[in-house]
Amino acid sequence: MRQYIQLYHTKVLISICTLALLAGCKNEGNGNDGVVTSSKESNSQGYKLEPIPFNEVVLEDKFWKPRLKTQMETLVPFALDKTIEAQRALEQTGHFLAGIKDQLPEPHRFQSSDLYKVMEGAAYLLHNQDNPELEKRMDDIIDIIAKAQKDDGYLYVAHITGTSKNHDHWGGGGMGDKPYSFVLHSHELYNMGHMYEGAIAYYQATGKDKWLKVAEKSAEHINKVFFEGDPNYNNGKPINQAPGHEELELALTKLYRVTGKQLYLDMAQKFLDIRGKTYVPEGEGVMSPSYAQQHMPVKDQRKAVGHAVRATYLYSGMADVGALKGVSDYNEALESIWHDIVDTKMSITGGLGAIHGIEGFGPEYVLSNKEAYNETCAAVGNVFFNYRMFLLTKDARYMDVAEVSLLNNSLAGVNIEGNKFFYVNPLEADGSTPFNQGRPGRSPWFHTACCPSNIARLMPQVSGMMYSHTKDEVYVTFYASSSTEVELADGKVKIEQKSEYPFDGKIDLVISPKNKQKFKLKLRIPTWARSDQFVPGELYHYMDEEETKWKLTVNGQRMDGTLEDGFVTIDREWGNGDKISLDLPMPIRFSQSIEQVAANNDRIAVTRGPLVYAAEGIDNQGQVQQFYFGSLPSISKIKEEIIQDGILKDVVKVKIPANKIDTEGGKDITMIPYYAWNNRDEGSMIVWIPTDKEQVQFSNNGIAIGGKYSEVKASSINKNGSLNAISDPRRPTSSEDSAIQPWISENGEKQWVEIRLKKPRPIRSIGVYWFADKHMNVDLPKSWDIQYKKDGKWIAMDIYVTDQYSKDKDQYNVVHPGADLVADEIRLNIVQEKEKFIGILDVDINFDDIH
């Protein structure tokens, strides 16, 4: 049996992905050499709440506990195998430093960080369960990492070995030509942040401090180079620049908590406070000032902008530093940014970063469905930014957002078997168009593997967000069958919870203090169970008026508790075995977006409890885009069923009356939780269901059906393109509008696009909005013209005398028929430039019969 040394005053936030706090570490007589120097004084300031760490919560449920088993048996070993290249690169670096002949590693900016994150997840598993084989594997990798570090503390594969000379040094993909010369995008500091988190987690899991010493050596080196000056770097001048990819800031706060060394907390604050001051990039895209939140000082920021993962890591670091420093300097910025997210920029699944290209936030209310990005890492960051805000304020609304993001977008990031992943999480898919880094469904890994490795360190830590406390208050925040013990001012209290959450809202608790004592028990009543909306913010509201009154009893007696900040409080003297029962009804609810979210106009989302539901092709005999709700479905006609076997065993599926365009009358649509889609096949999926037949639009055998036109087809379709853009009602903002997936041609000089109308109509004008993207090799056409079909033949359309077939960017290129024209089919003939592709974002046909 391993002994645990209690470090009550050094409970730490151990992961970006969980923000759970550790309470102890294993001591195996490794000679820690005074590494832990924390004291009550150095850690006396912090968050208002003290979480119960994950290793002090015993899970007994059917939802999270099986995932821990999958973590240990499948996900972590699988992910460690997938990071062999990163391990080998570090080994080659160690050989280079030692003068051992070996091949040099391939240049890469952030490969090491993926390994560190997987190792962090492995460390959490070792906290809960002994696994000598996994521990030995970790020790071997740690030996490799230690040998790859220079004597002065610097650790970055490409610059140590000199392979950076074979890489694009500058621009969005660069790493600079020497150490710390391009920290905007080199990921040098980002890598170290993830290494610190992994080292801390492993130290606290095993008591072994070798990796922690590597981390401390690195941090002291970075402090010298960036804030004091080192003659071996930057000509001895302090670099005094914040990293382009935030992560180091919050990792330093963890290093401070576990060691008690004030230097690390001061460093974290310095990196925050110089951001947007000492260096502001100039350019567009990934070189824009807002991309990495460097457009202004962090205290002055009020909007969520730029790369979504970087942003949520920054906001988490701001919350950490403010809490540990005991200052409110960042609070106004954090609160304003939070409102900007939940009021204007968050998908109903809790996903952040709707825009491709920058993997980030777009303009307010631009929340596409099929084209949504919603990176898994951004959802994870959303969980932990909100969890920190909860610890800072005791307000349940932050936990409500964290729960929605965790159970929907974050959890969708890995399949139930634990070996396939989503990097991108759209809210609609047709089953054939690639969206997930080149695939139309889940992938076993990615070249940029931040999302799988983030998931690897997420799952073991969820239980660390279930309970928290003050001296005389106990907060129950996430519901699951579990047990724990809480240390209050007047003694220990054991808590046992039984629940089938998130599929059943009945929660039973047994409270057993060691001795009778008075304290407040606070139970979270989620937004979805106590208001007219599914999740906090102004974006989404229920359409139905279903009564979902929650109920509470104490020892069998009904209690009408009042709500404060989203918690119902039971303030009493507690005795051994007191029983509480909380019932949160979970009927099917229907939500709509506010009007400003154009992508969801006249569409409905289905939720049940904290889960967003989606329709999947495998359950609905074909393309789910064929369904629509003619009117709001009747709750009494909805059928719920617990799946009894297969990969989705114990999942609640629902059947809802709907309409389908290829059937007469109604037809049920079957829906499952969004997180569970694409576990059985790579078919179609949709979250936001249209409310009428005219909105139905889908692709079938390369033909876009529905929308503005009856159907659209083309001579070819690039794997990165879709015909739906031509037929859907959205209007592009520019020729590089990344919120719309354009039609893109394949190779071939001559291309065509055919549009069939729903009936013959008098045509007033036709406008074509060209797509152009030099990175995708898509350019404006060499020439184009229009034909219409008459008596089965294509005939050239004469255009008005002053018109021309123009090829301008960022506008509709409009032509008018030179004479009255009634047609039901038109054809664009396009000649593309040599070795270029053609793209179209929209074709806008106006008619003379509209009054």
N, C-alpha and C positions, 0 to 999 in steps of 0.2 A: 504494500500500500504506500503510495506516495504521500508525503506530508505537504500540507499547504501552509505557507506563511501568509497570514492575513495582512493585507496592505490597505486597511480601511480608508486611509486618507490619500491613497494613490490609485483609487479606482479610476480607470481611464476609458475614454472613448476609443475603442480599439479598432474601429474600421469606418471608412467612408461609407461603406455599404450598410452598417448596422448601428453605429453610434452606441452600441452596448458598452457597459462599463465592466471592467474586470475587477475582481475582488482579491485575487491572490495569484501566486505562482508556485510551481513545483520547485523544491529545493533538493538537488541531488548531489550536494557537496562538490560543486564544480569550482568553488573559489570565485565568488562574485566580486571580490576585490572592492567592495564598497560601492558598486555601481548604483544601488538604490540608496539615495541620500535624501529622499523626500521627507518632509516633516509636516506637522499640522499647520505650522505657520505658512510654509510655502504653498500649500494647497487649500488654505482656508477659504479663499474666494472662489466662486464658480457659479454653476447653475443653481436655480432655486430648488431643483429636485435631484435626488440621488437615485439613479436607476438600480434595479437588482440585476447584477450581471448574468449573462446567459448561462454561465457554468453553475449558477446557484438556482436555476429554474429547471425543474424536471418536466420534460414534455411527455404526455401520455395520449396525445390526440392522433387522429387518423389523417390529419392534413399536413402538419409540419413534421411530425416524427418520422414518417416514411421518407421524407425528403432528406433528413439527416443520414438515414441509412444509405440512400442513393448517393449522397455526398461522399461518404466514406468508401463505399464499394465501387462507385463508378466515376462520378464527376471529378473528384480531386486526382485520383490516379490517372484518369484519362487526360486531364489538363496538364499534369506534370509530364506525361508522355509527349503531349503536343508542344511543350516548351523546351524540348531537347535541344533545339537549335540555339535558344538563348543560353542554355546551360553550356553548350559546346563553345559558344562565342566567349563566355566568361573564362572558360578553361583555357582557350587559346590566348586570351589576354594575360592570364597568369603565367602561361608558358613564355609569352613575349617578355614579360617583366623579369622572369627568372633566367632568360637567355636560353631556354629550351627550344630546339628547332621544331617548328610546327607551322601549319598553314595559318594565314591571317584570317580573321573572321570577316564575313560580309558586313559592309557598313549598314548600320540601322540605328535609328534615333531612339526608339522606345521599346524595343524587343525585351530588354531586361525587366522593364516594369511589369510586363505580363507574367513573367516568372515570379516576381516578388509577390504579386497579388495572389497567385495560386498558392504559393507557400504560406501566405497569411491565412488563407482558408484552411490549409492543412493544419496549421498551428491551432486554430480554433477547434478542429476536430480532436486533436490530441488533448485539448483541455477537458473534453467530455469523455474520452475513451482512450485507453492505452492501445497503442498500435506500434510495437517495436519495429516492424518492417518499415512503416511510414516514417517513424522518427529517424531510423538509420539513413533512409533516403534523404531526409531533410539535412541531417548532419553532413552527409557527403556533399550536398550542393552548397551548404554554408562554407565548407572548406574551400570550395572552388571560388566562391564570392570573395572570401578573405584574401586569397592569393591574387585576385584580379585588382585589388586596391593598391594604389601607389602608396609609398611610405608617408607622403604628406596628406593622405586622405582622399585624393581625387579618384573617382571611379566612373569611367565612361568608356566603353569599349572602343568606339571608333577613333577617339582622339588619342587614347593611350597607345593604340597599335598603329595609328597613322592611316587607317583605312578610310578616314573621312575624305582623303584626297580623291577617292574614287566615287564620291557622292556629290549630288547637286548641293553645293554649299549654301547657296543663297536662295531667296524666294521662299515660297510657302513650304517647300519640302526640305529646306536646308538645315544644316547643323553647324555652320561656320567652319572656318579653316584652321581654327585652333581652339583650345578650351575656353569656354564661356564667351566666345566672340559673337554668338548669335542665340542668346538665351530666349529670344522671342519664340523660336521654333525648335531649338535643339533638343528639348526635353531632358537636358542634363539634370536640372533641379527636380523636375517631375519624377524622373526615375528614382532619385534619392528619397523623395517623399514616400514613395511606395515601399522602398527598401526599409525605411525607418519603421513603417507600420508593420511590415512583416517581421522585422527583428524584434520589435516590442512584443508582438503576439507570441512569437516563439519563446522568448525569454519568460513570459508570464505563464506559458503552458508547460515549460520543462525546467525552468530555473537555469538553463544554459545561457551564458552571456556572450559567447564568442561573436555571434552576429550583432548583438547589441553594441559591442565595443566597436565593430566596424561602422555601425551607424553613428555612434558618437564621434568617432574619428572624422567621419565625413562632415558632420554638422560643424565641428570646430574649424575644419578646413574652409568650409563655405563661409562661415562668419568672417574669417580672416581675409579671404579673397574679396568678398563683397562689401564689407563694412570697415575693414582696417587697412587692407593693402598688403599684397604679397609680391615680393620682387619677381617671383616666377610666373606671375599671371598679370596680364593687362598693364605691363610695364610698372608694376608696383602700385598703381592707382586703384583705390576701391572701385569695384564695378558699379555698385549702388544701383542696381536695376532689378526690377521684379521679374519673375519667370513668366514666359508667355503662357504656359499651361500650369494653372494653379494646382496645388496639391501639397507642396512642401510646407505651406503655412500651417495647415491643420496637423500635418505629421509632426511638426516641431512642437505643437502644443501637447501632443501625446508623449513625445520624448521628455518634455518638461514634467509632465505628470508622473511618469514612471521613474525619473531620476531626481526630480526636485531641483534641477539646475536652472536657475533663472535665465541663464544665457539663451536657452532655447526658446523660451517664451518671448524674450525681448527680440530675438531674431524674427520670430513669427510676426510680431507687431511691426517691426521695421519693414519687412517685405510687403505688408499690407499698406503701410502709410506712404511708401515711396511710389506705389502703383499709380500711374497716371500723372506723376509729377516729374520724376527724373528721366523718364523715357516715354515718349508717345510716338508710336509708329505712324508712318504715312503711306497711304496706298488704298487699295480696294481688296475686297474678299478677305482672305486670311491675313492680309497685311493692313487691314483697316484698323483704326484706333479702337473701335468697339469690339472687334472680333475676340480679343482676349481681355476685354473689360479694362482697357488702358486709356479710355477716352477722357477720363476725369478721375480725380481722387476718389477712393472708395467711399469715403464719408459723404460725398456729394452725389453719388449715384442714386437714381430713383427709379430706373427702368431696367428690366431684364433684357440684356442685349448680347449679341455675339454667340459664340460657341456655348451650347447649353451645358455641357459637362464641366467645362472650365468655370462657367458662371456659378453653378451650384457648389462646386468645390470651394470657390472664393467665398460665397456667402456662408458656407459652413465654417470656414476658417475665421471669418469676421465674428461670427457668433462665439466661437471658442475663445478667441483672444479677448473679446469684450468681457465675457464671463470670467475668465481667469484673471484678467487685470482688474476686474471690478469696476469697469467703466461702461458708460452707455453711449460712447462716441459713435458706434455703428448702428445703434438701434433704429434710428429714424430711417436710415437707408434700407435696412433689412425689412422693416415693416412696409415701406413703400414698394420695394421690389417684390415682396410677397404678394401684395395686392395687384401689382401689374401682371404677375403670372396668373393668379387664379381668376382675375377679372377679365383678362384679354388674351392669354397665350397658352393655356393648358388644355390638352385634349381631355375628354371625359374619362379616359383611362388613366389619367395622371401623367400622361406622356408630355415631354417637353422637347422643344427644338423641332418645329414643323418643317424647317427649310433644309433641303439638300444643299450640297456645296460647302456651306459653312457649318453644317451639322448643328444649326442653332436657331435662335429665336428670329422670327420674322416680324413684320408689322403687326399691330394689334388686330385681332380677330381673323388673321390668316391661318386657318386651321383646316388644312386639306385632309382628306381621308385616304384615298388610294395613293396620293403622292406624299403623305405624311412621312417624316423621317423618324422622330420619336425614338432616338437611340436608347438602347437598354441602359447604358451607363448614365444617361441623363435622368431616366426614371429613378435609378438607384440614388443619384444625387438629389433628386427631388424628395425622396423619402428622408434622407438624412439631414438635409437643410431644414425640413419641416420638423423632424424629431428634435433637432437642436432648438428650434424656436419654441417648441413645447416645453422643453426643459428650462428655457429662459423665462417663460411667461406663465406656465401652468394652464394654458388655454387649449381646450380640446380640439379647436378648429384645425390646428396644425397636425394633430394626430389623425384627424379625419382625412386630410389631404394625403398624409403619409400612408395611411391604410389603403386608400384607393390606388395610389401609385404602386404600392407594394404588391397588392393582390391582383392587379390588372397588368399594367405595362411592365413592371419589373419581373413578375413571375412568368409572363409570356416569354421572357428572354431565354428560357431553357425548356427543353421538352421534359416530359415526365420521367423518361428513362435516364436523363442526365447526360446525354451525349450529342445533342444537336441544339443549335442556338439561333436566336434572332439578334442581329445587330440593329436592324431597322424594324419598326413596329407600326405598320400602316393600320388603318381602320377599315380598309377594304382591299381585296386582292382578287384577281380574276383566275388565278391558278396557273397562268402561263407567263405573264409578264414578270421578268426578274425584278425584284426589289431589294432582296437581302444580299447585298454585295455580289450580285451576279446570279442569284438563284431565285426561283419563284416560291421557295419555301425555306425551311430550316437548313442550316449548314453545320457540318461537323466541326468546323473551325474557320478562322479568318486570318488573312495575312496581318491585319491589325486586330489583335485578339484581346482588346481591352474588355469587351463585353462578357465573353465566357469567363475570363479570369475574375471580373467583378462579381459575377454570379457565384463563382467558386468560393468567394469569401463572404457572400451575403447570407446564404442559407443557414449556416451554423449559428448566426447571431440574432435571428429574429426573436428568439425567446428573451433576449436582453432588452427588448422594448415593451415587454408585457406588464411590468410592475415597476413602480418608483415610489419614493416616499420622502417625507420630511421627518422631523422629530415626533410629530403627532398626527401625521396624515399618511394614508396609504392610497395610492392611485393605481387602479386597474385600467390599463389602456388598450391592450390587444387581448382578444378573447381566444382561448384554446384550452383544452384539457391539460392541466399542468399543476404543479405544486411548487411552493417556495417558502422561505422563511424571511421575515422582515425584522430588522433590528430598529425598534423605536426607543424613545427616551426612557419609557417605563418598562421595557423588556421586549423579548422576542415574541413574534406573532407568526403562527403557521397559517398559510393560505392554501386551500385545495380548491381547484376549479374543474368543473366538468362541463363540456360544451362540444357541440358538433359544428361550431362556427368555422368557416363563413357560410355554411349551407343551412344552418339552423340558428335562430337567434335566442334560444333558451340557454341561459347561463346560470349554473348553480355553483355557489361558493360555500365553503365551510371555513369559518374563522375560529382559530384556536390559539388564543394568547397563552403564554406560559402561566401567567397569573391574570386575574381579572384586571382589565385596564380600560381607560377611556381614550378613544382616539376617533378620528374621522376616516371613514372608508368612502372613497370617491370612485364611482363607476362611470365610465365614459358612455354617454348616449350619443351615438354618431349623428352627424348631420342628416344622413339618409333616413334615420329613424325618428327624427324630431322636428323636421322642417319641411318646406315645400320644395326642397331640392336635394339632389343626390350627393353633391360635394360642395364645400364652401366656394364662394366667389359669385360673380354676376353672370357667368356664361351659361349655366344650365339650370333648368327648372322643370319640376314635374308637370305633366299635362293633366293627369288624372287627379281626382280628389279623394283617393283612397284613404280611409282612416287607419292610421298605423300607430295607435297609442301604445307606447311601451308600458310595461307593468312591473312593479317591484314589490316583493314581500320579504319580511324579516321574521324568521321563525314562524312562518305561515301566516303572519298578519300583513294585510295589505298596507302599503305605505305610499302616500302621495308626496314624493320628494320634490323639492324645487330644484331647478337647474341653475347652475352658476358656471359660466365659461365652459358649457358643454358637459359638465359632470353633475350627477346627482349625488348628494352627500348624505351619508348615514352617520350621525354624530351620537354616539352612545357609549355606555360601558359594555364591553364585550366579555363574554364568558366562553369557556371551552366548548366548541361544537356548535356555535351559533350558525344558523343557516340563512343564506340570502338566495333569493331566486329573482333573476332579471329576465324578462321576456321582451325581446325586440322582434316584433312581427316582420316577416320577410315576404310580403306579397310582391308580385311582378309590378314594377312601376315603369311608366313611360315618360321620357324626358325630351325636351326640345331645347335647342340653342337659342340665344337671343338673335335678333334679326341681323345684327352686324356680321355674324358668322355665315357668310354667303354659302359656303360649301354644305351647310346643314339646313338651309332653308327648306321647309316643307319635308323634313325628315324626322324620324323618331328613333331614339335609342332606348333599348330595353335594359333594365337593371333589376337585380334581385338582391336585397341586402347590400353588402359592399361590393358586389360583383357586377361588372358590365358584361352583357351577353352578346354573342355574335352568332350569326347563321353561317353554317359551313356546308359546302357542296355535298360532302359525303352523306349527310343526313337529309338532303333535300333534292336528290335525284337531278343534279345538274347545277347550272349557274344560279347562285342565290340572288344575283342582281335582277332576276326575273320577277322577284316578289315585290309587292307593295301593300300598304295598308290603305284600304279605301276609306276607312274611318277608324277612330280609336277603338281597338279591340275591347270586347267586354271581358272584364276580369273573371266573370263566372264561367266563361268558355275556355279559359286557359288551363292546360293540363301540365302538371309537374310530375316528374318521374325520377327516381334515383337509379342511376345506371348500375346494374348488378355485376357486371363482369367486364373484362377487357381492360385496356390501358386507362380508360376513363371511369373505372370502378369507383363508386361512391359519389360521383359528380351528379349534381341535380341538373337535368335538362328540362326544357320547357317546350310545349307546343302551343302556338298562338294562331288564332284564325287570321288568315291573310288572303291575298289574291295573287295569282300568278298569270302572266300574260298569255301563256300557251294553254290555259284551261278556261272552261266556262264556269263561272261561279267562283266560290272560295276554295281555299286549300290551306291547310295548316303549314306554318313555317316552324321548323325545329331549330332551337337555339341552345348553345352551350356557353359556359363562361369563356370570355375572351382569352384568358390565359391558357386555356386548354386546346385552342385551335391548332391545326397543323401537327397533331400528334398521330394522325392515322393516314393522311395522304396530303398531297400538295394541290388541293382543290381550291375553289373559290371561297371567299369569306366576305361578310359585310356586317358592320355595326349599325350604321345609320340607315334605316329602312325608309324608302320613299313613301309618301302618303298618297300618291295618285299614279295612274298608269302613264301619264305623259312624262314623268320623271324617270321611268325605268330605262336603264341603259346598261348594256353588257356586251361582251365580245364572244363570238362563237365562230370557230374555224377561221379566224383572221378577219372577221367582219364585225364592225361595231354596230350594234342594233339598239335603237331607241335614242332618247335624248331629243335634241332639236330636229333630228332627221330620222327617217325610217331605218336607214342603214348607211354605213360608210365602209368602203373597202379600198385597197390600194395595191399597187403593183408589187410592193414589198414592204416589210416592216422590220426595222432594226430591233435587236434584242433590248435596246434601251428606249424603245419608242412604244407608243400606243395610239390607236386610232380614236380613242374616246375623247381626246382633247378637241377634235374637230366637231364633235357632236354635242359635247356637254355645254351648259349655258355660261360657263365662266369666261371672263374676258381677261386676257393677259395684261400685265402692267409694263412689260418690256419684252424685247426679243430674247432675253435671257431669263425670263420668268421661271424660277425653279419650283414654284408651287404647282405648276401644271406639267404633267408628263406629256411631251409633244409627240406627234407622229414624226418618225425619222425613217428615211429610206435606207435601203441597203445599197450595195454597189450597182452600177449600171448607169449609163449616161441619161437614158430616158426613163422617167417615172410618171405614174399617173395616180390620181385619187378620184374615186367615183362616189358621188353623193346621191342617194335616192330619197326624194321627199315623200311625205306621208300621203300626198295627193297632188295632182297637177295644180300649179299656182302661178299667177302672173309675177314675174321676177322684176324687181326694181333695181337691185344692185347686188354685187357679190364682192366681199372684201376678204382678203387673205392676209393673215398675220404670220409672218415668217419667224421661224426659230433659228437662232444662230449661237453657236458655242464652239470656240476655237479648240477647247480641250477635247471635245467630242468629234472634232473635224467636221462640224456641221456649218455650212455657209449658205449665203443667199444664192438663189438659182441663177443660172446663166440666162434663161428665158422661160416664159410660161404663157399659156393661153387657156381658153375655156371652150368646151364644146357642150352641146345639149343633145339629148336623144329624142329622135322623132321617127316613128314607124320602124323602130328597131335599129336605126342607124345613128351614128354620132355625126353631128353637124357643127361646124365652126360657128361660134357666136360672134356676130358683128358687134363691136363695141361703139359707144358714143364717140363722135368725131373728135372731141377734145380729150378723151380718155387715153390711157396707155397702160400696158401691163408693167407697172412699176415694181421695183424690188427694194423698197426702203425698209430699214429696220425700225422697230419701236412704233409701228403704226399699222393700221389696216390699209392694204393696197387695194383700192376700190375701183371697180369698173362697172359700167351700166350697159345694158343691152341697147344696141343702136336702133332697135325697133321693138314693138310690143312682142313680148315673149312669154308664153305659158309653157311650163315644163315640169316634169316630175323627176328628171334625172339630169345631173350635170357632171362634167368631167374636167378636172384640172390636168393638163398636160405640162410636164415640167422637164426641162433639160438642166441637169446639174453640172456644176463645174467639174473638171477632171480631178479624180481622186478625192472628191468631196461628197458629203451626204447632204440631203435636203431635209429641212424640218418645218413643220407647221404647228402653230399653237392654237389656231382657230380659223374657221371659215364662217363668215357671217353673211347669211343670205337674207336680204330684206324683200318684202313682198308688197305689191300694190293693193292687195285685198284686205289690208289691216287698217282699221279705222279707229 
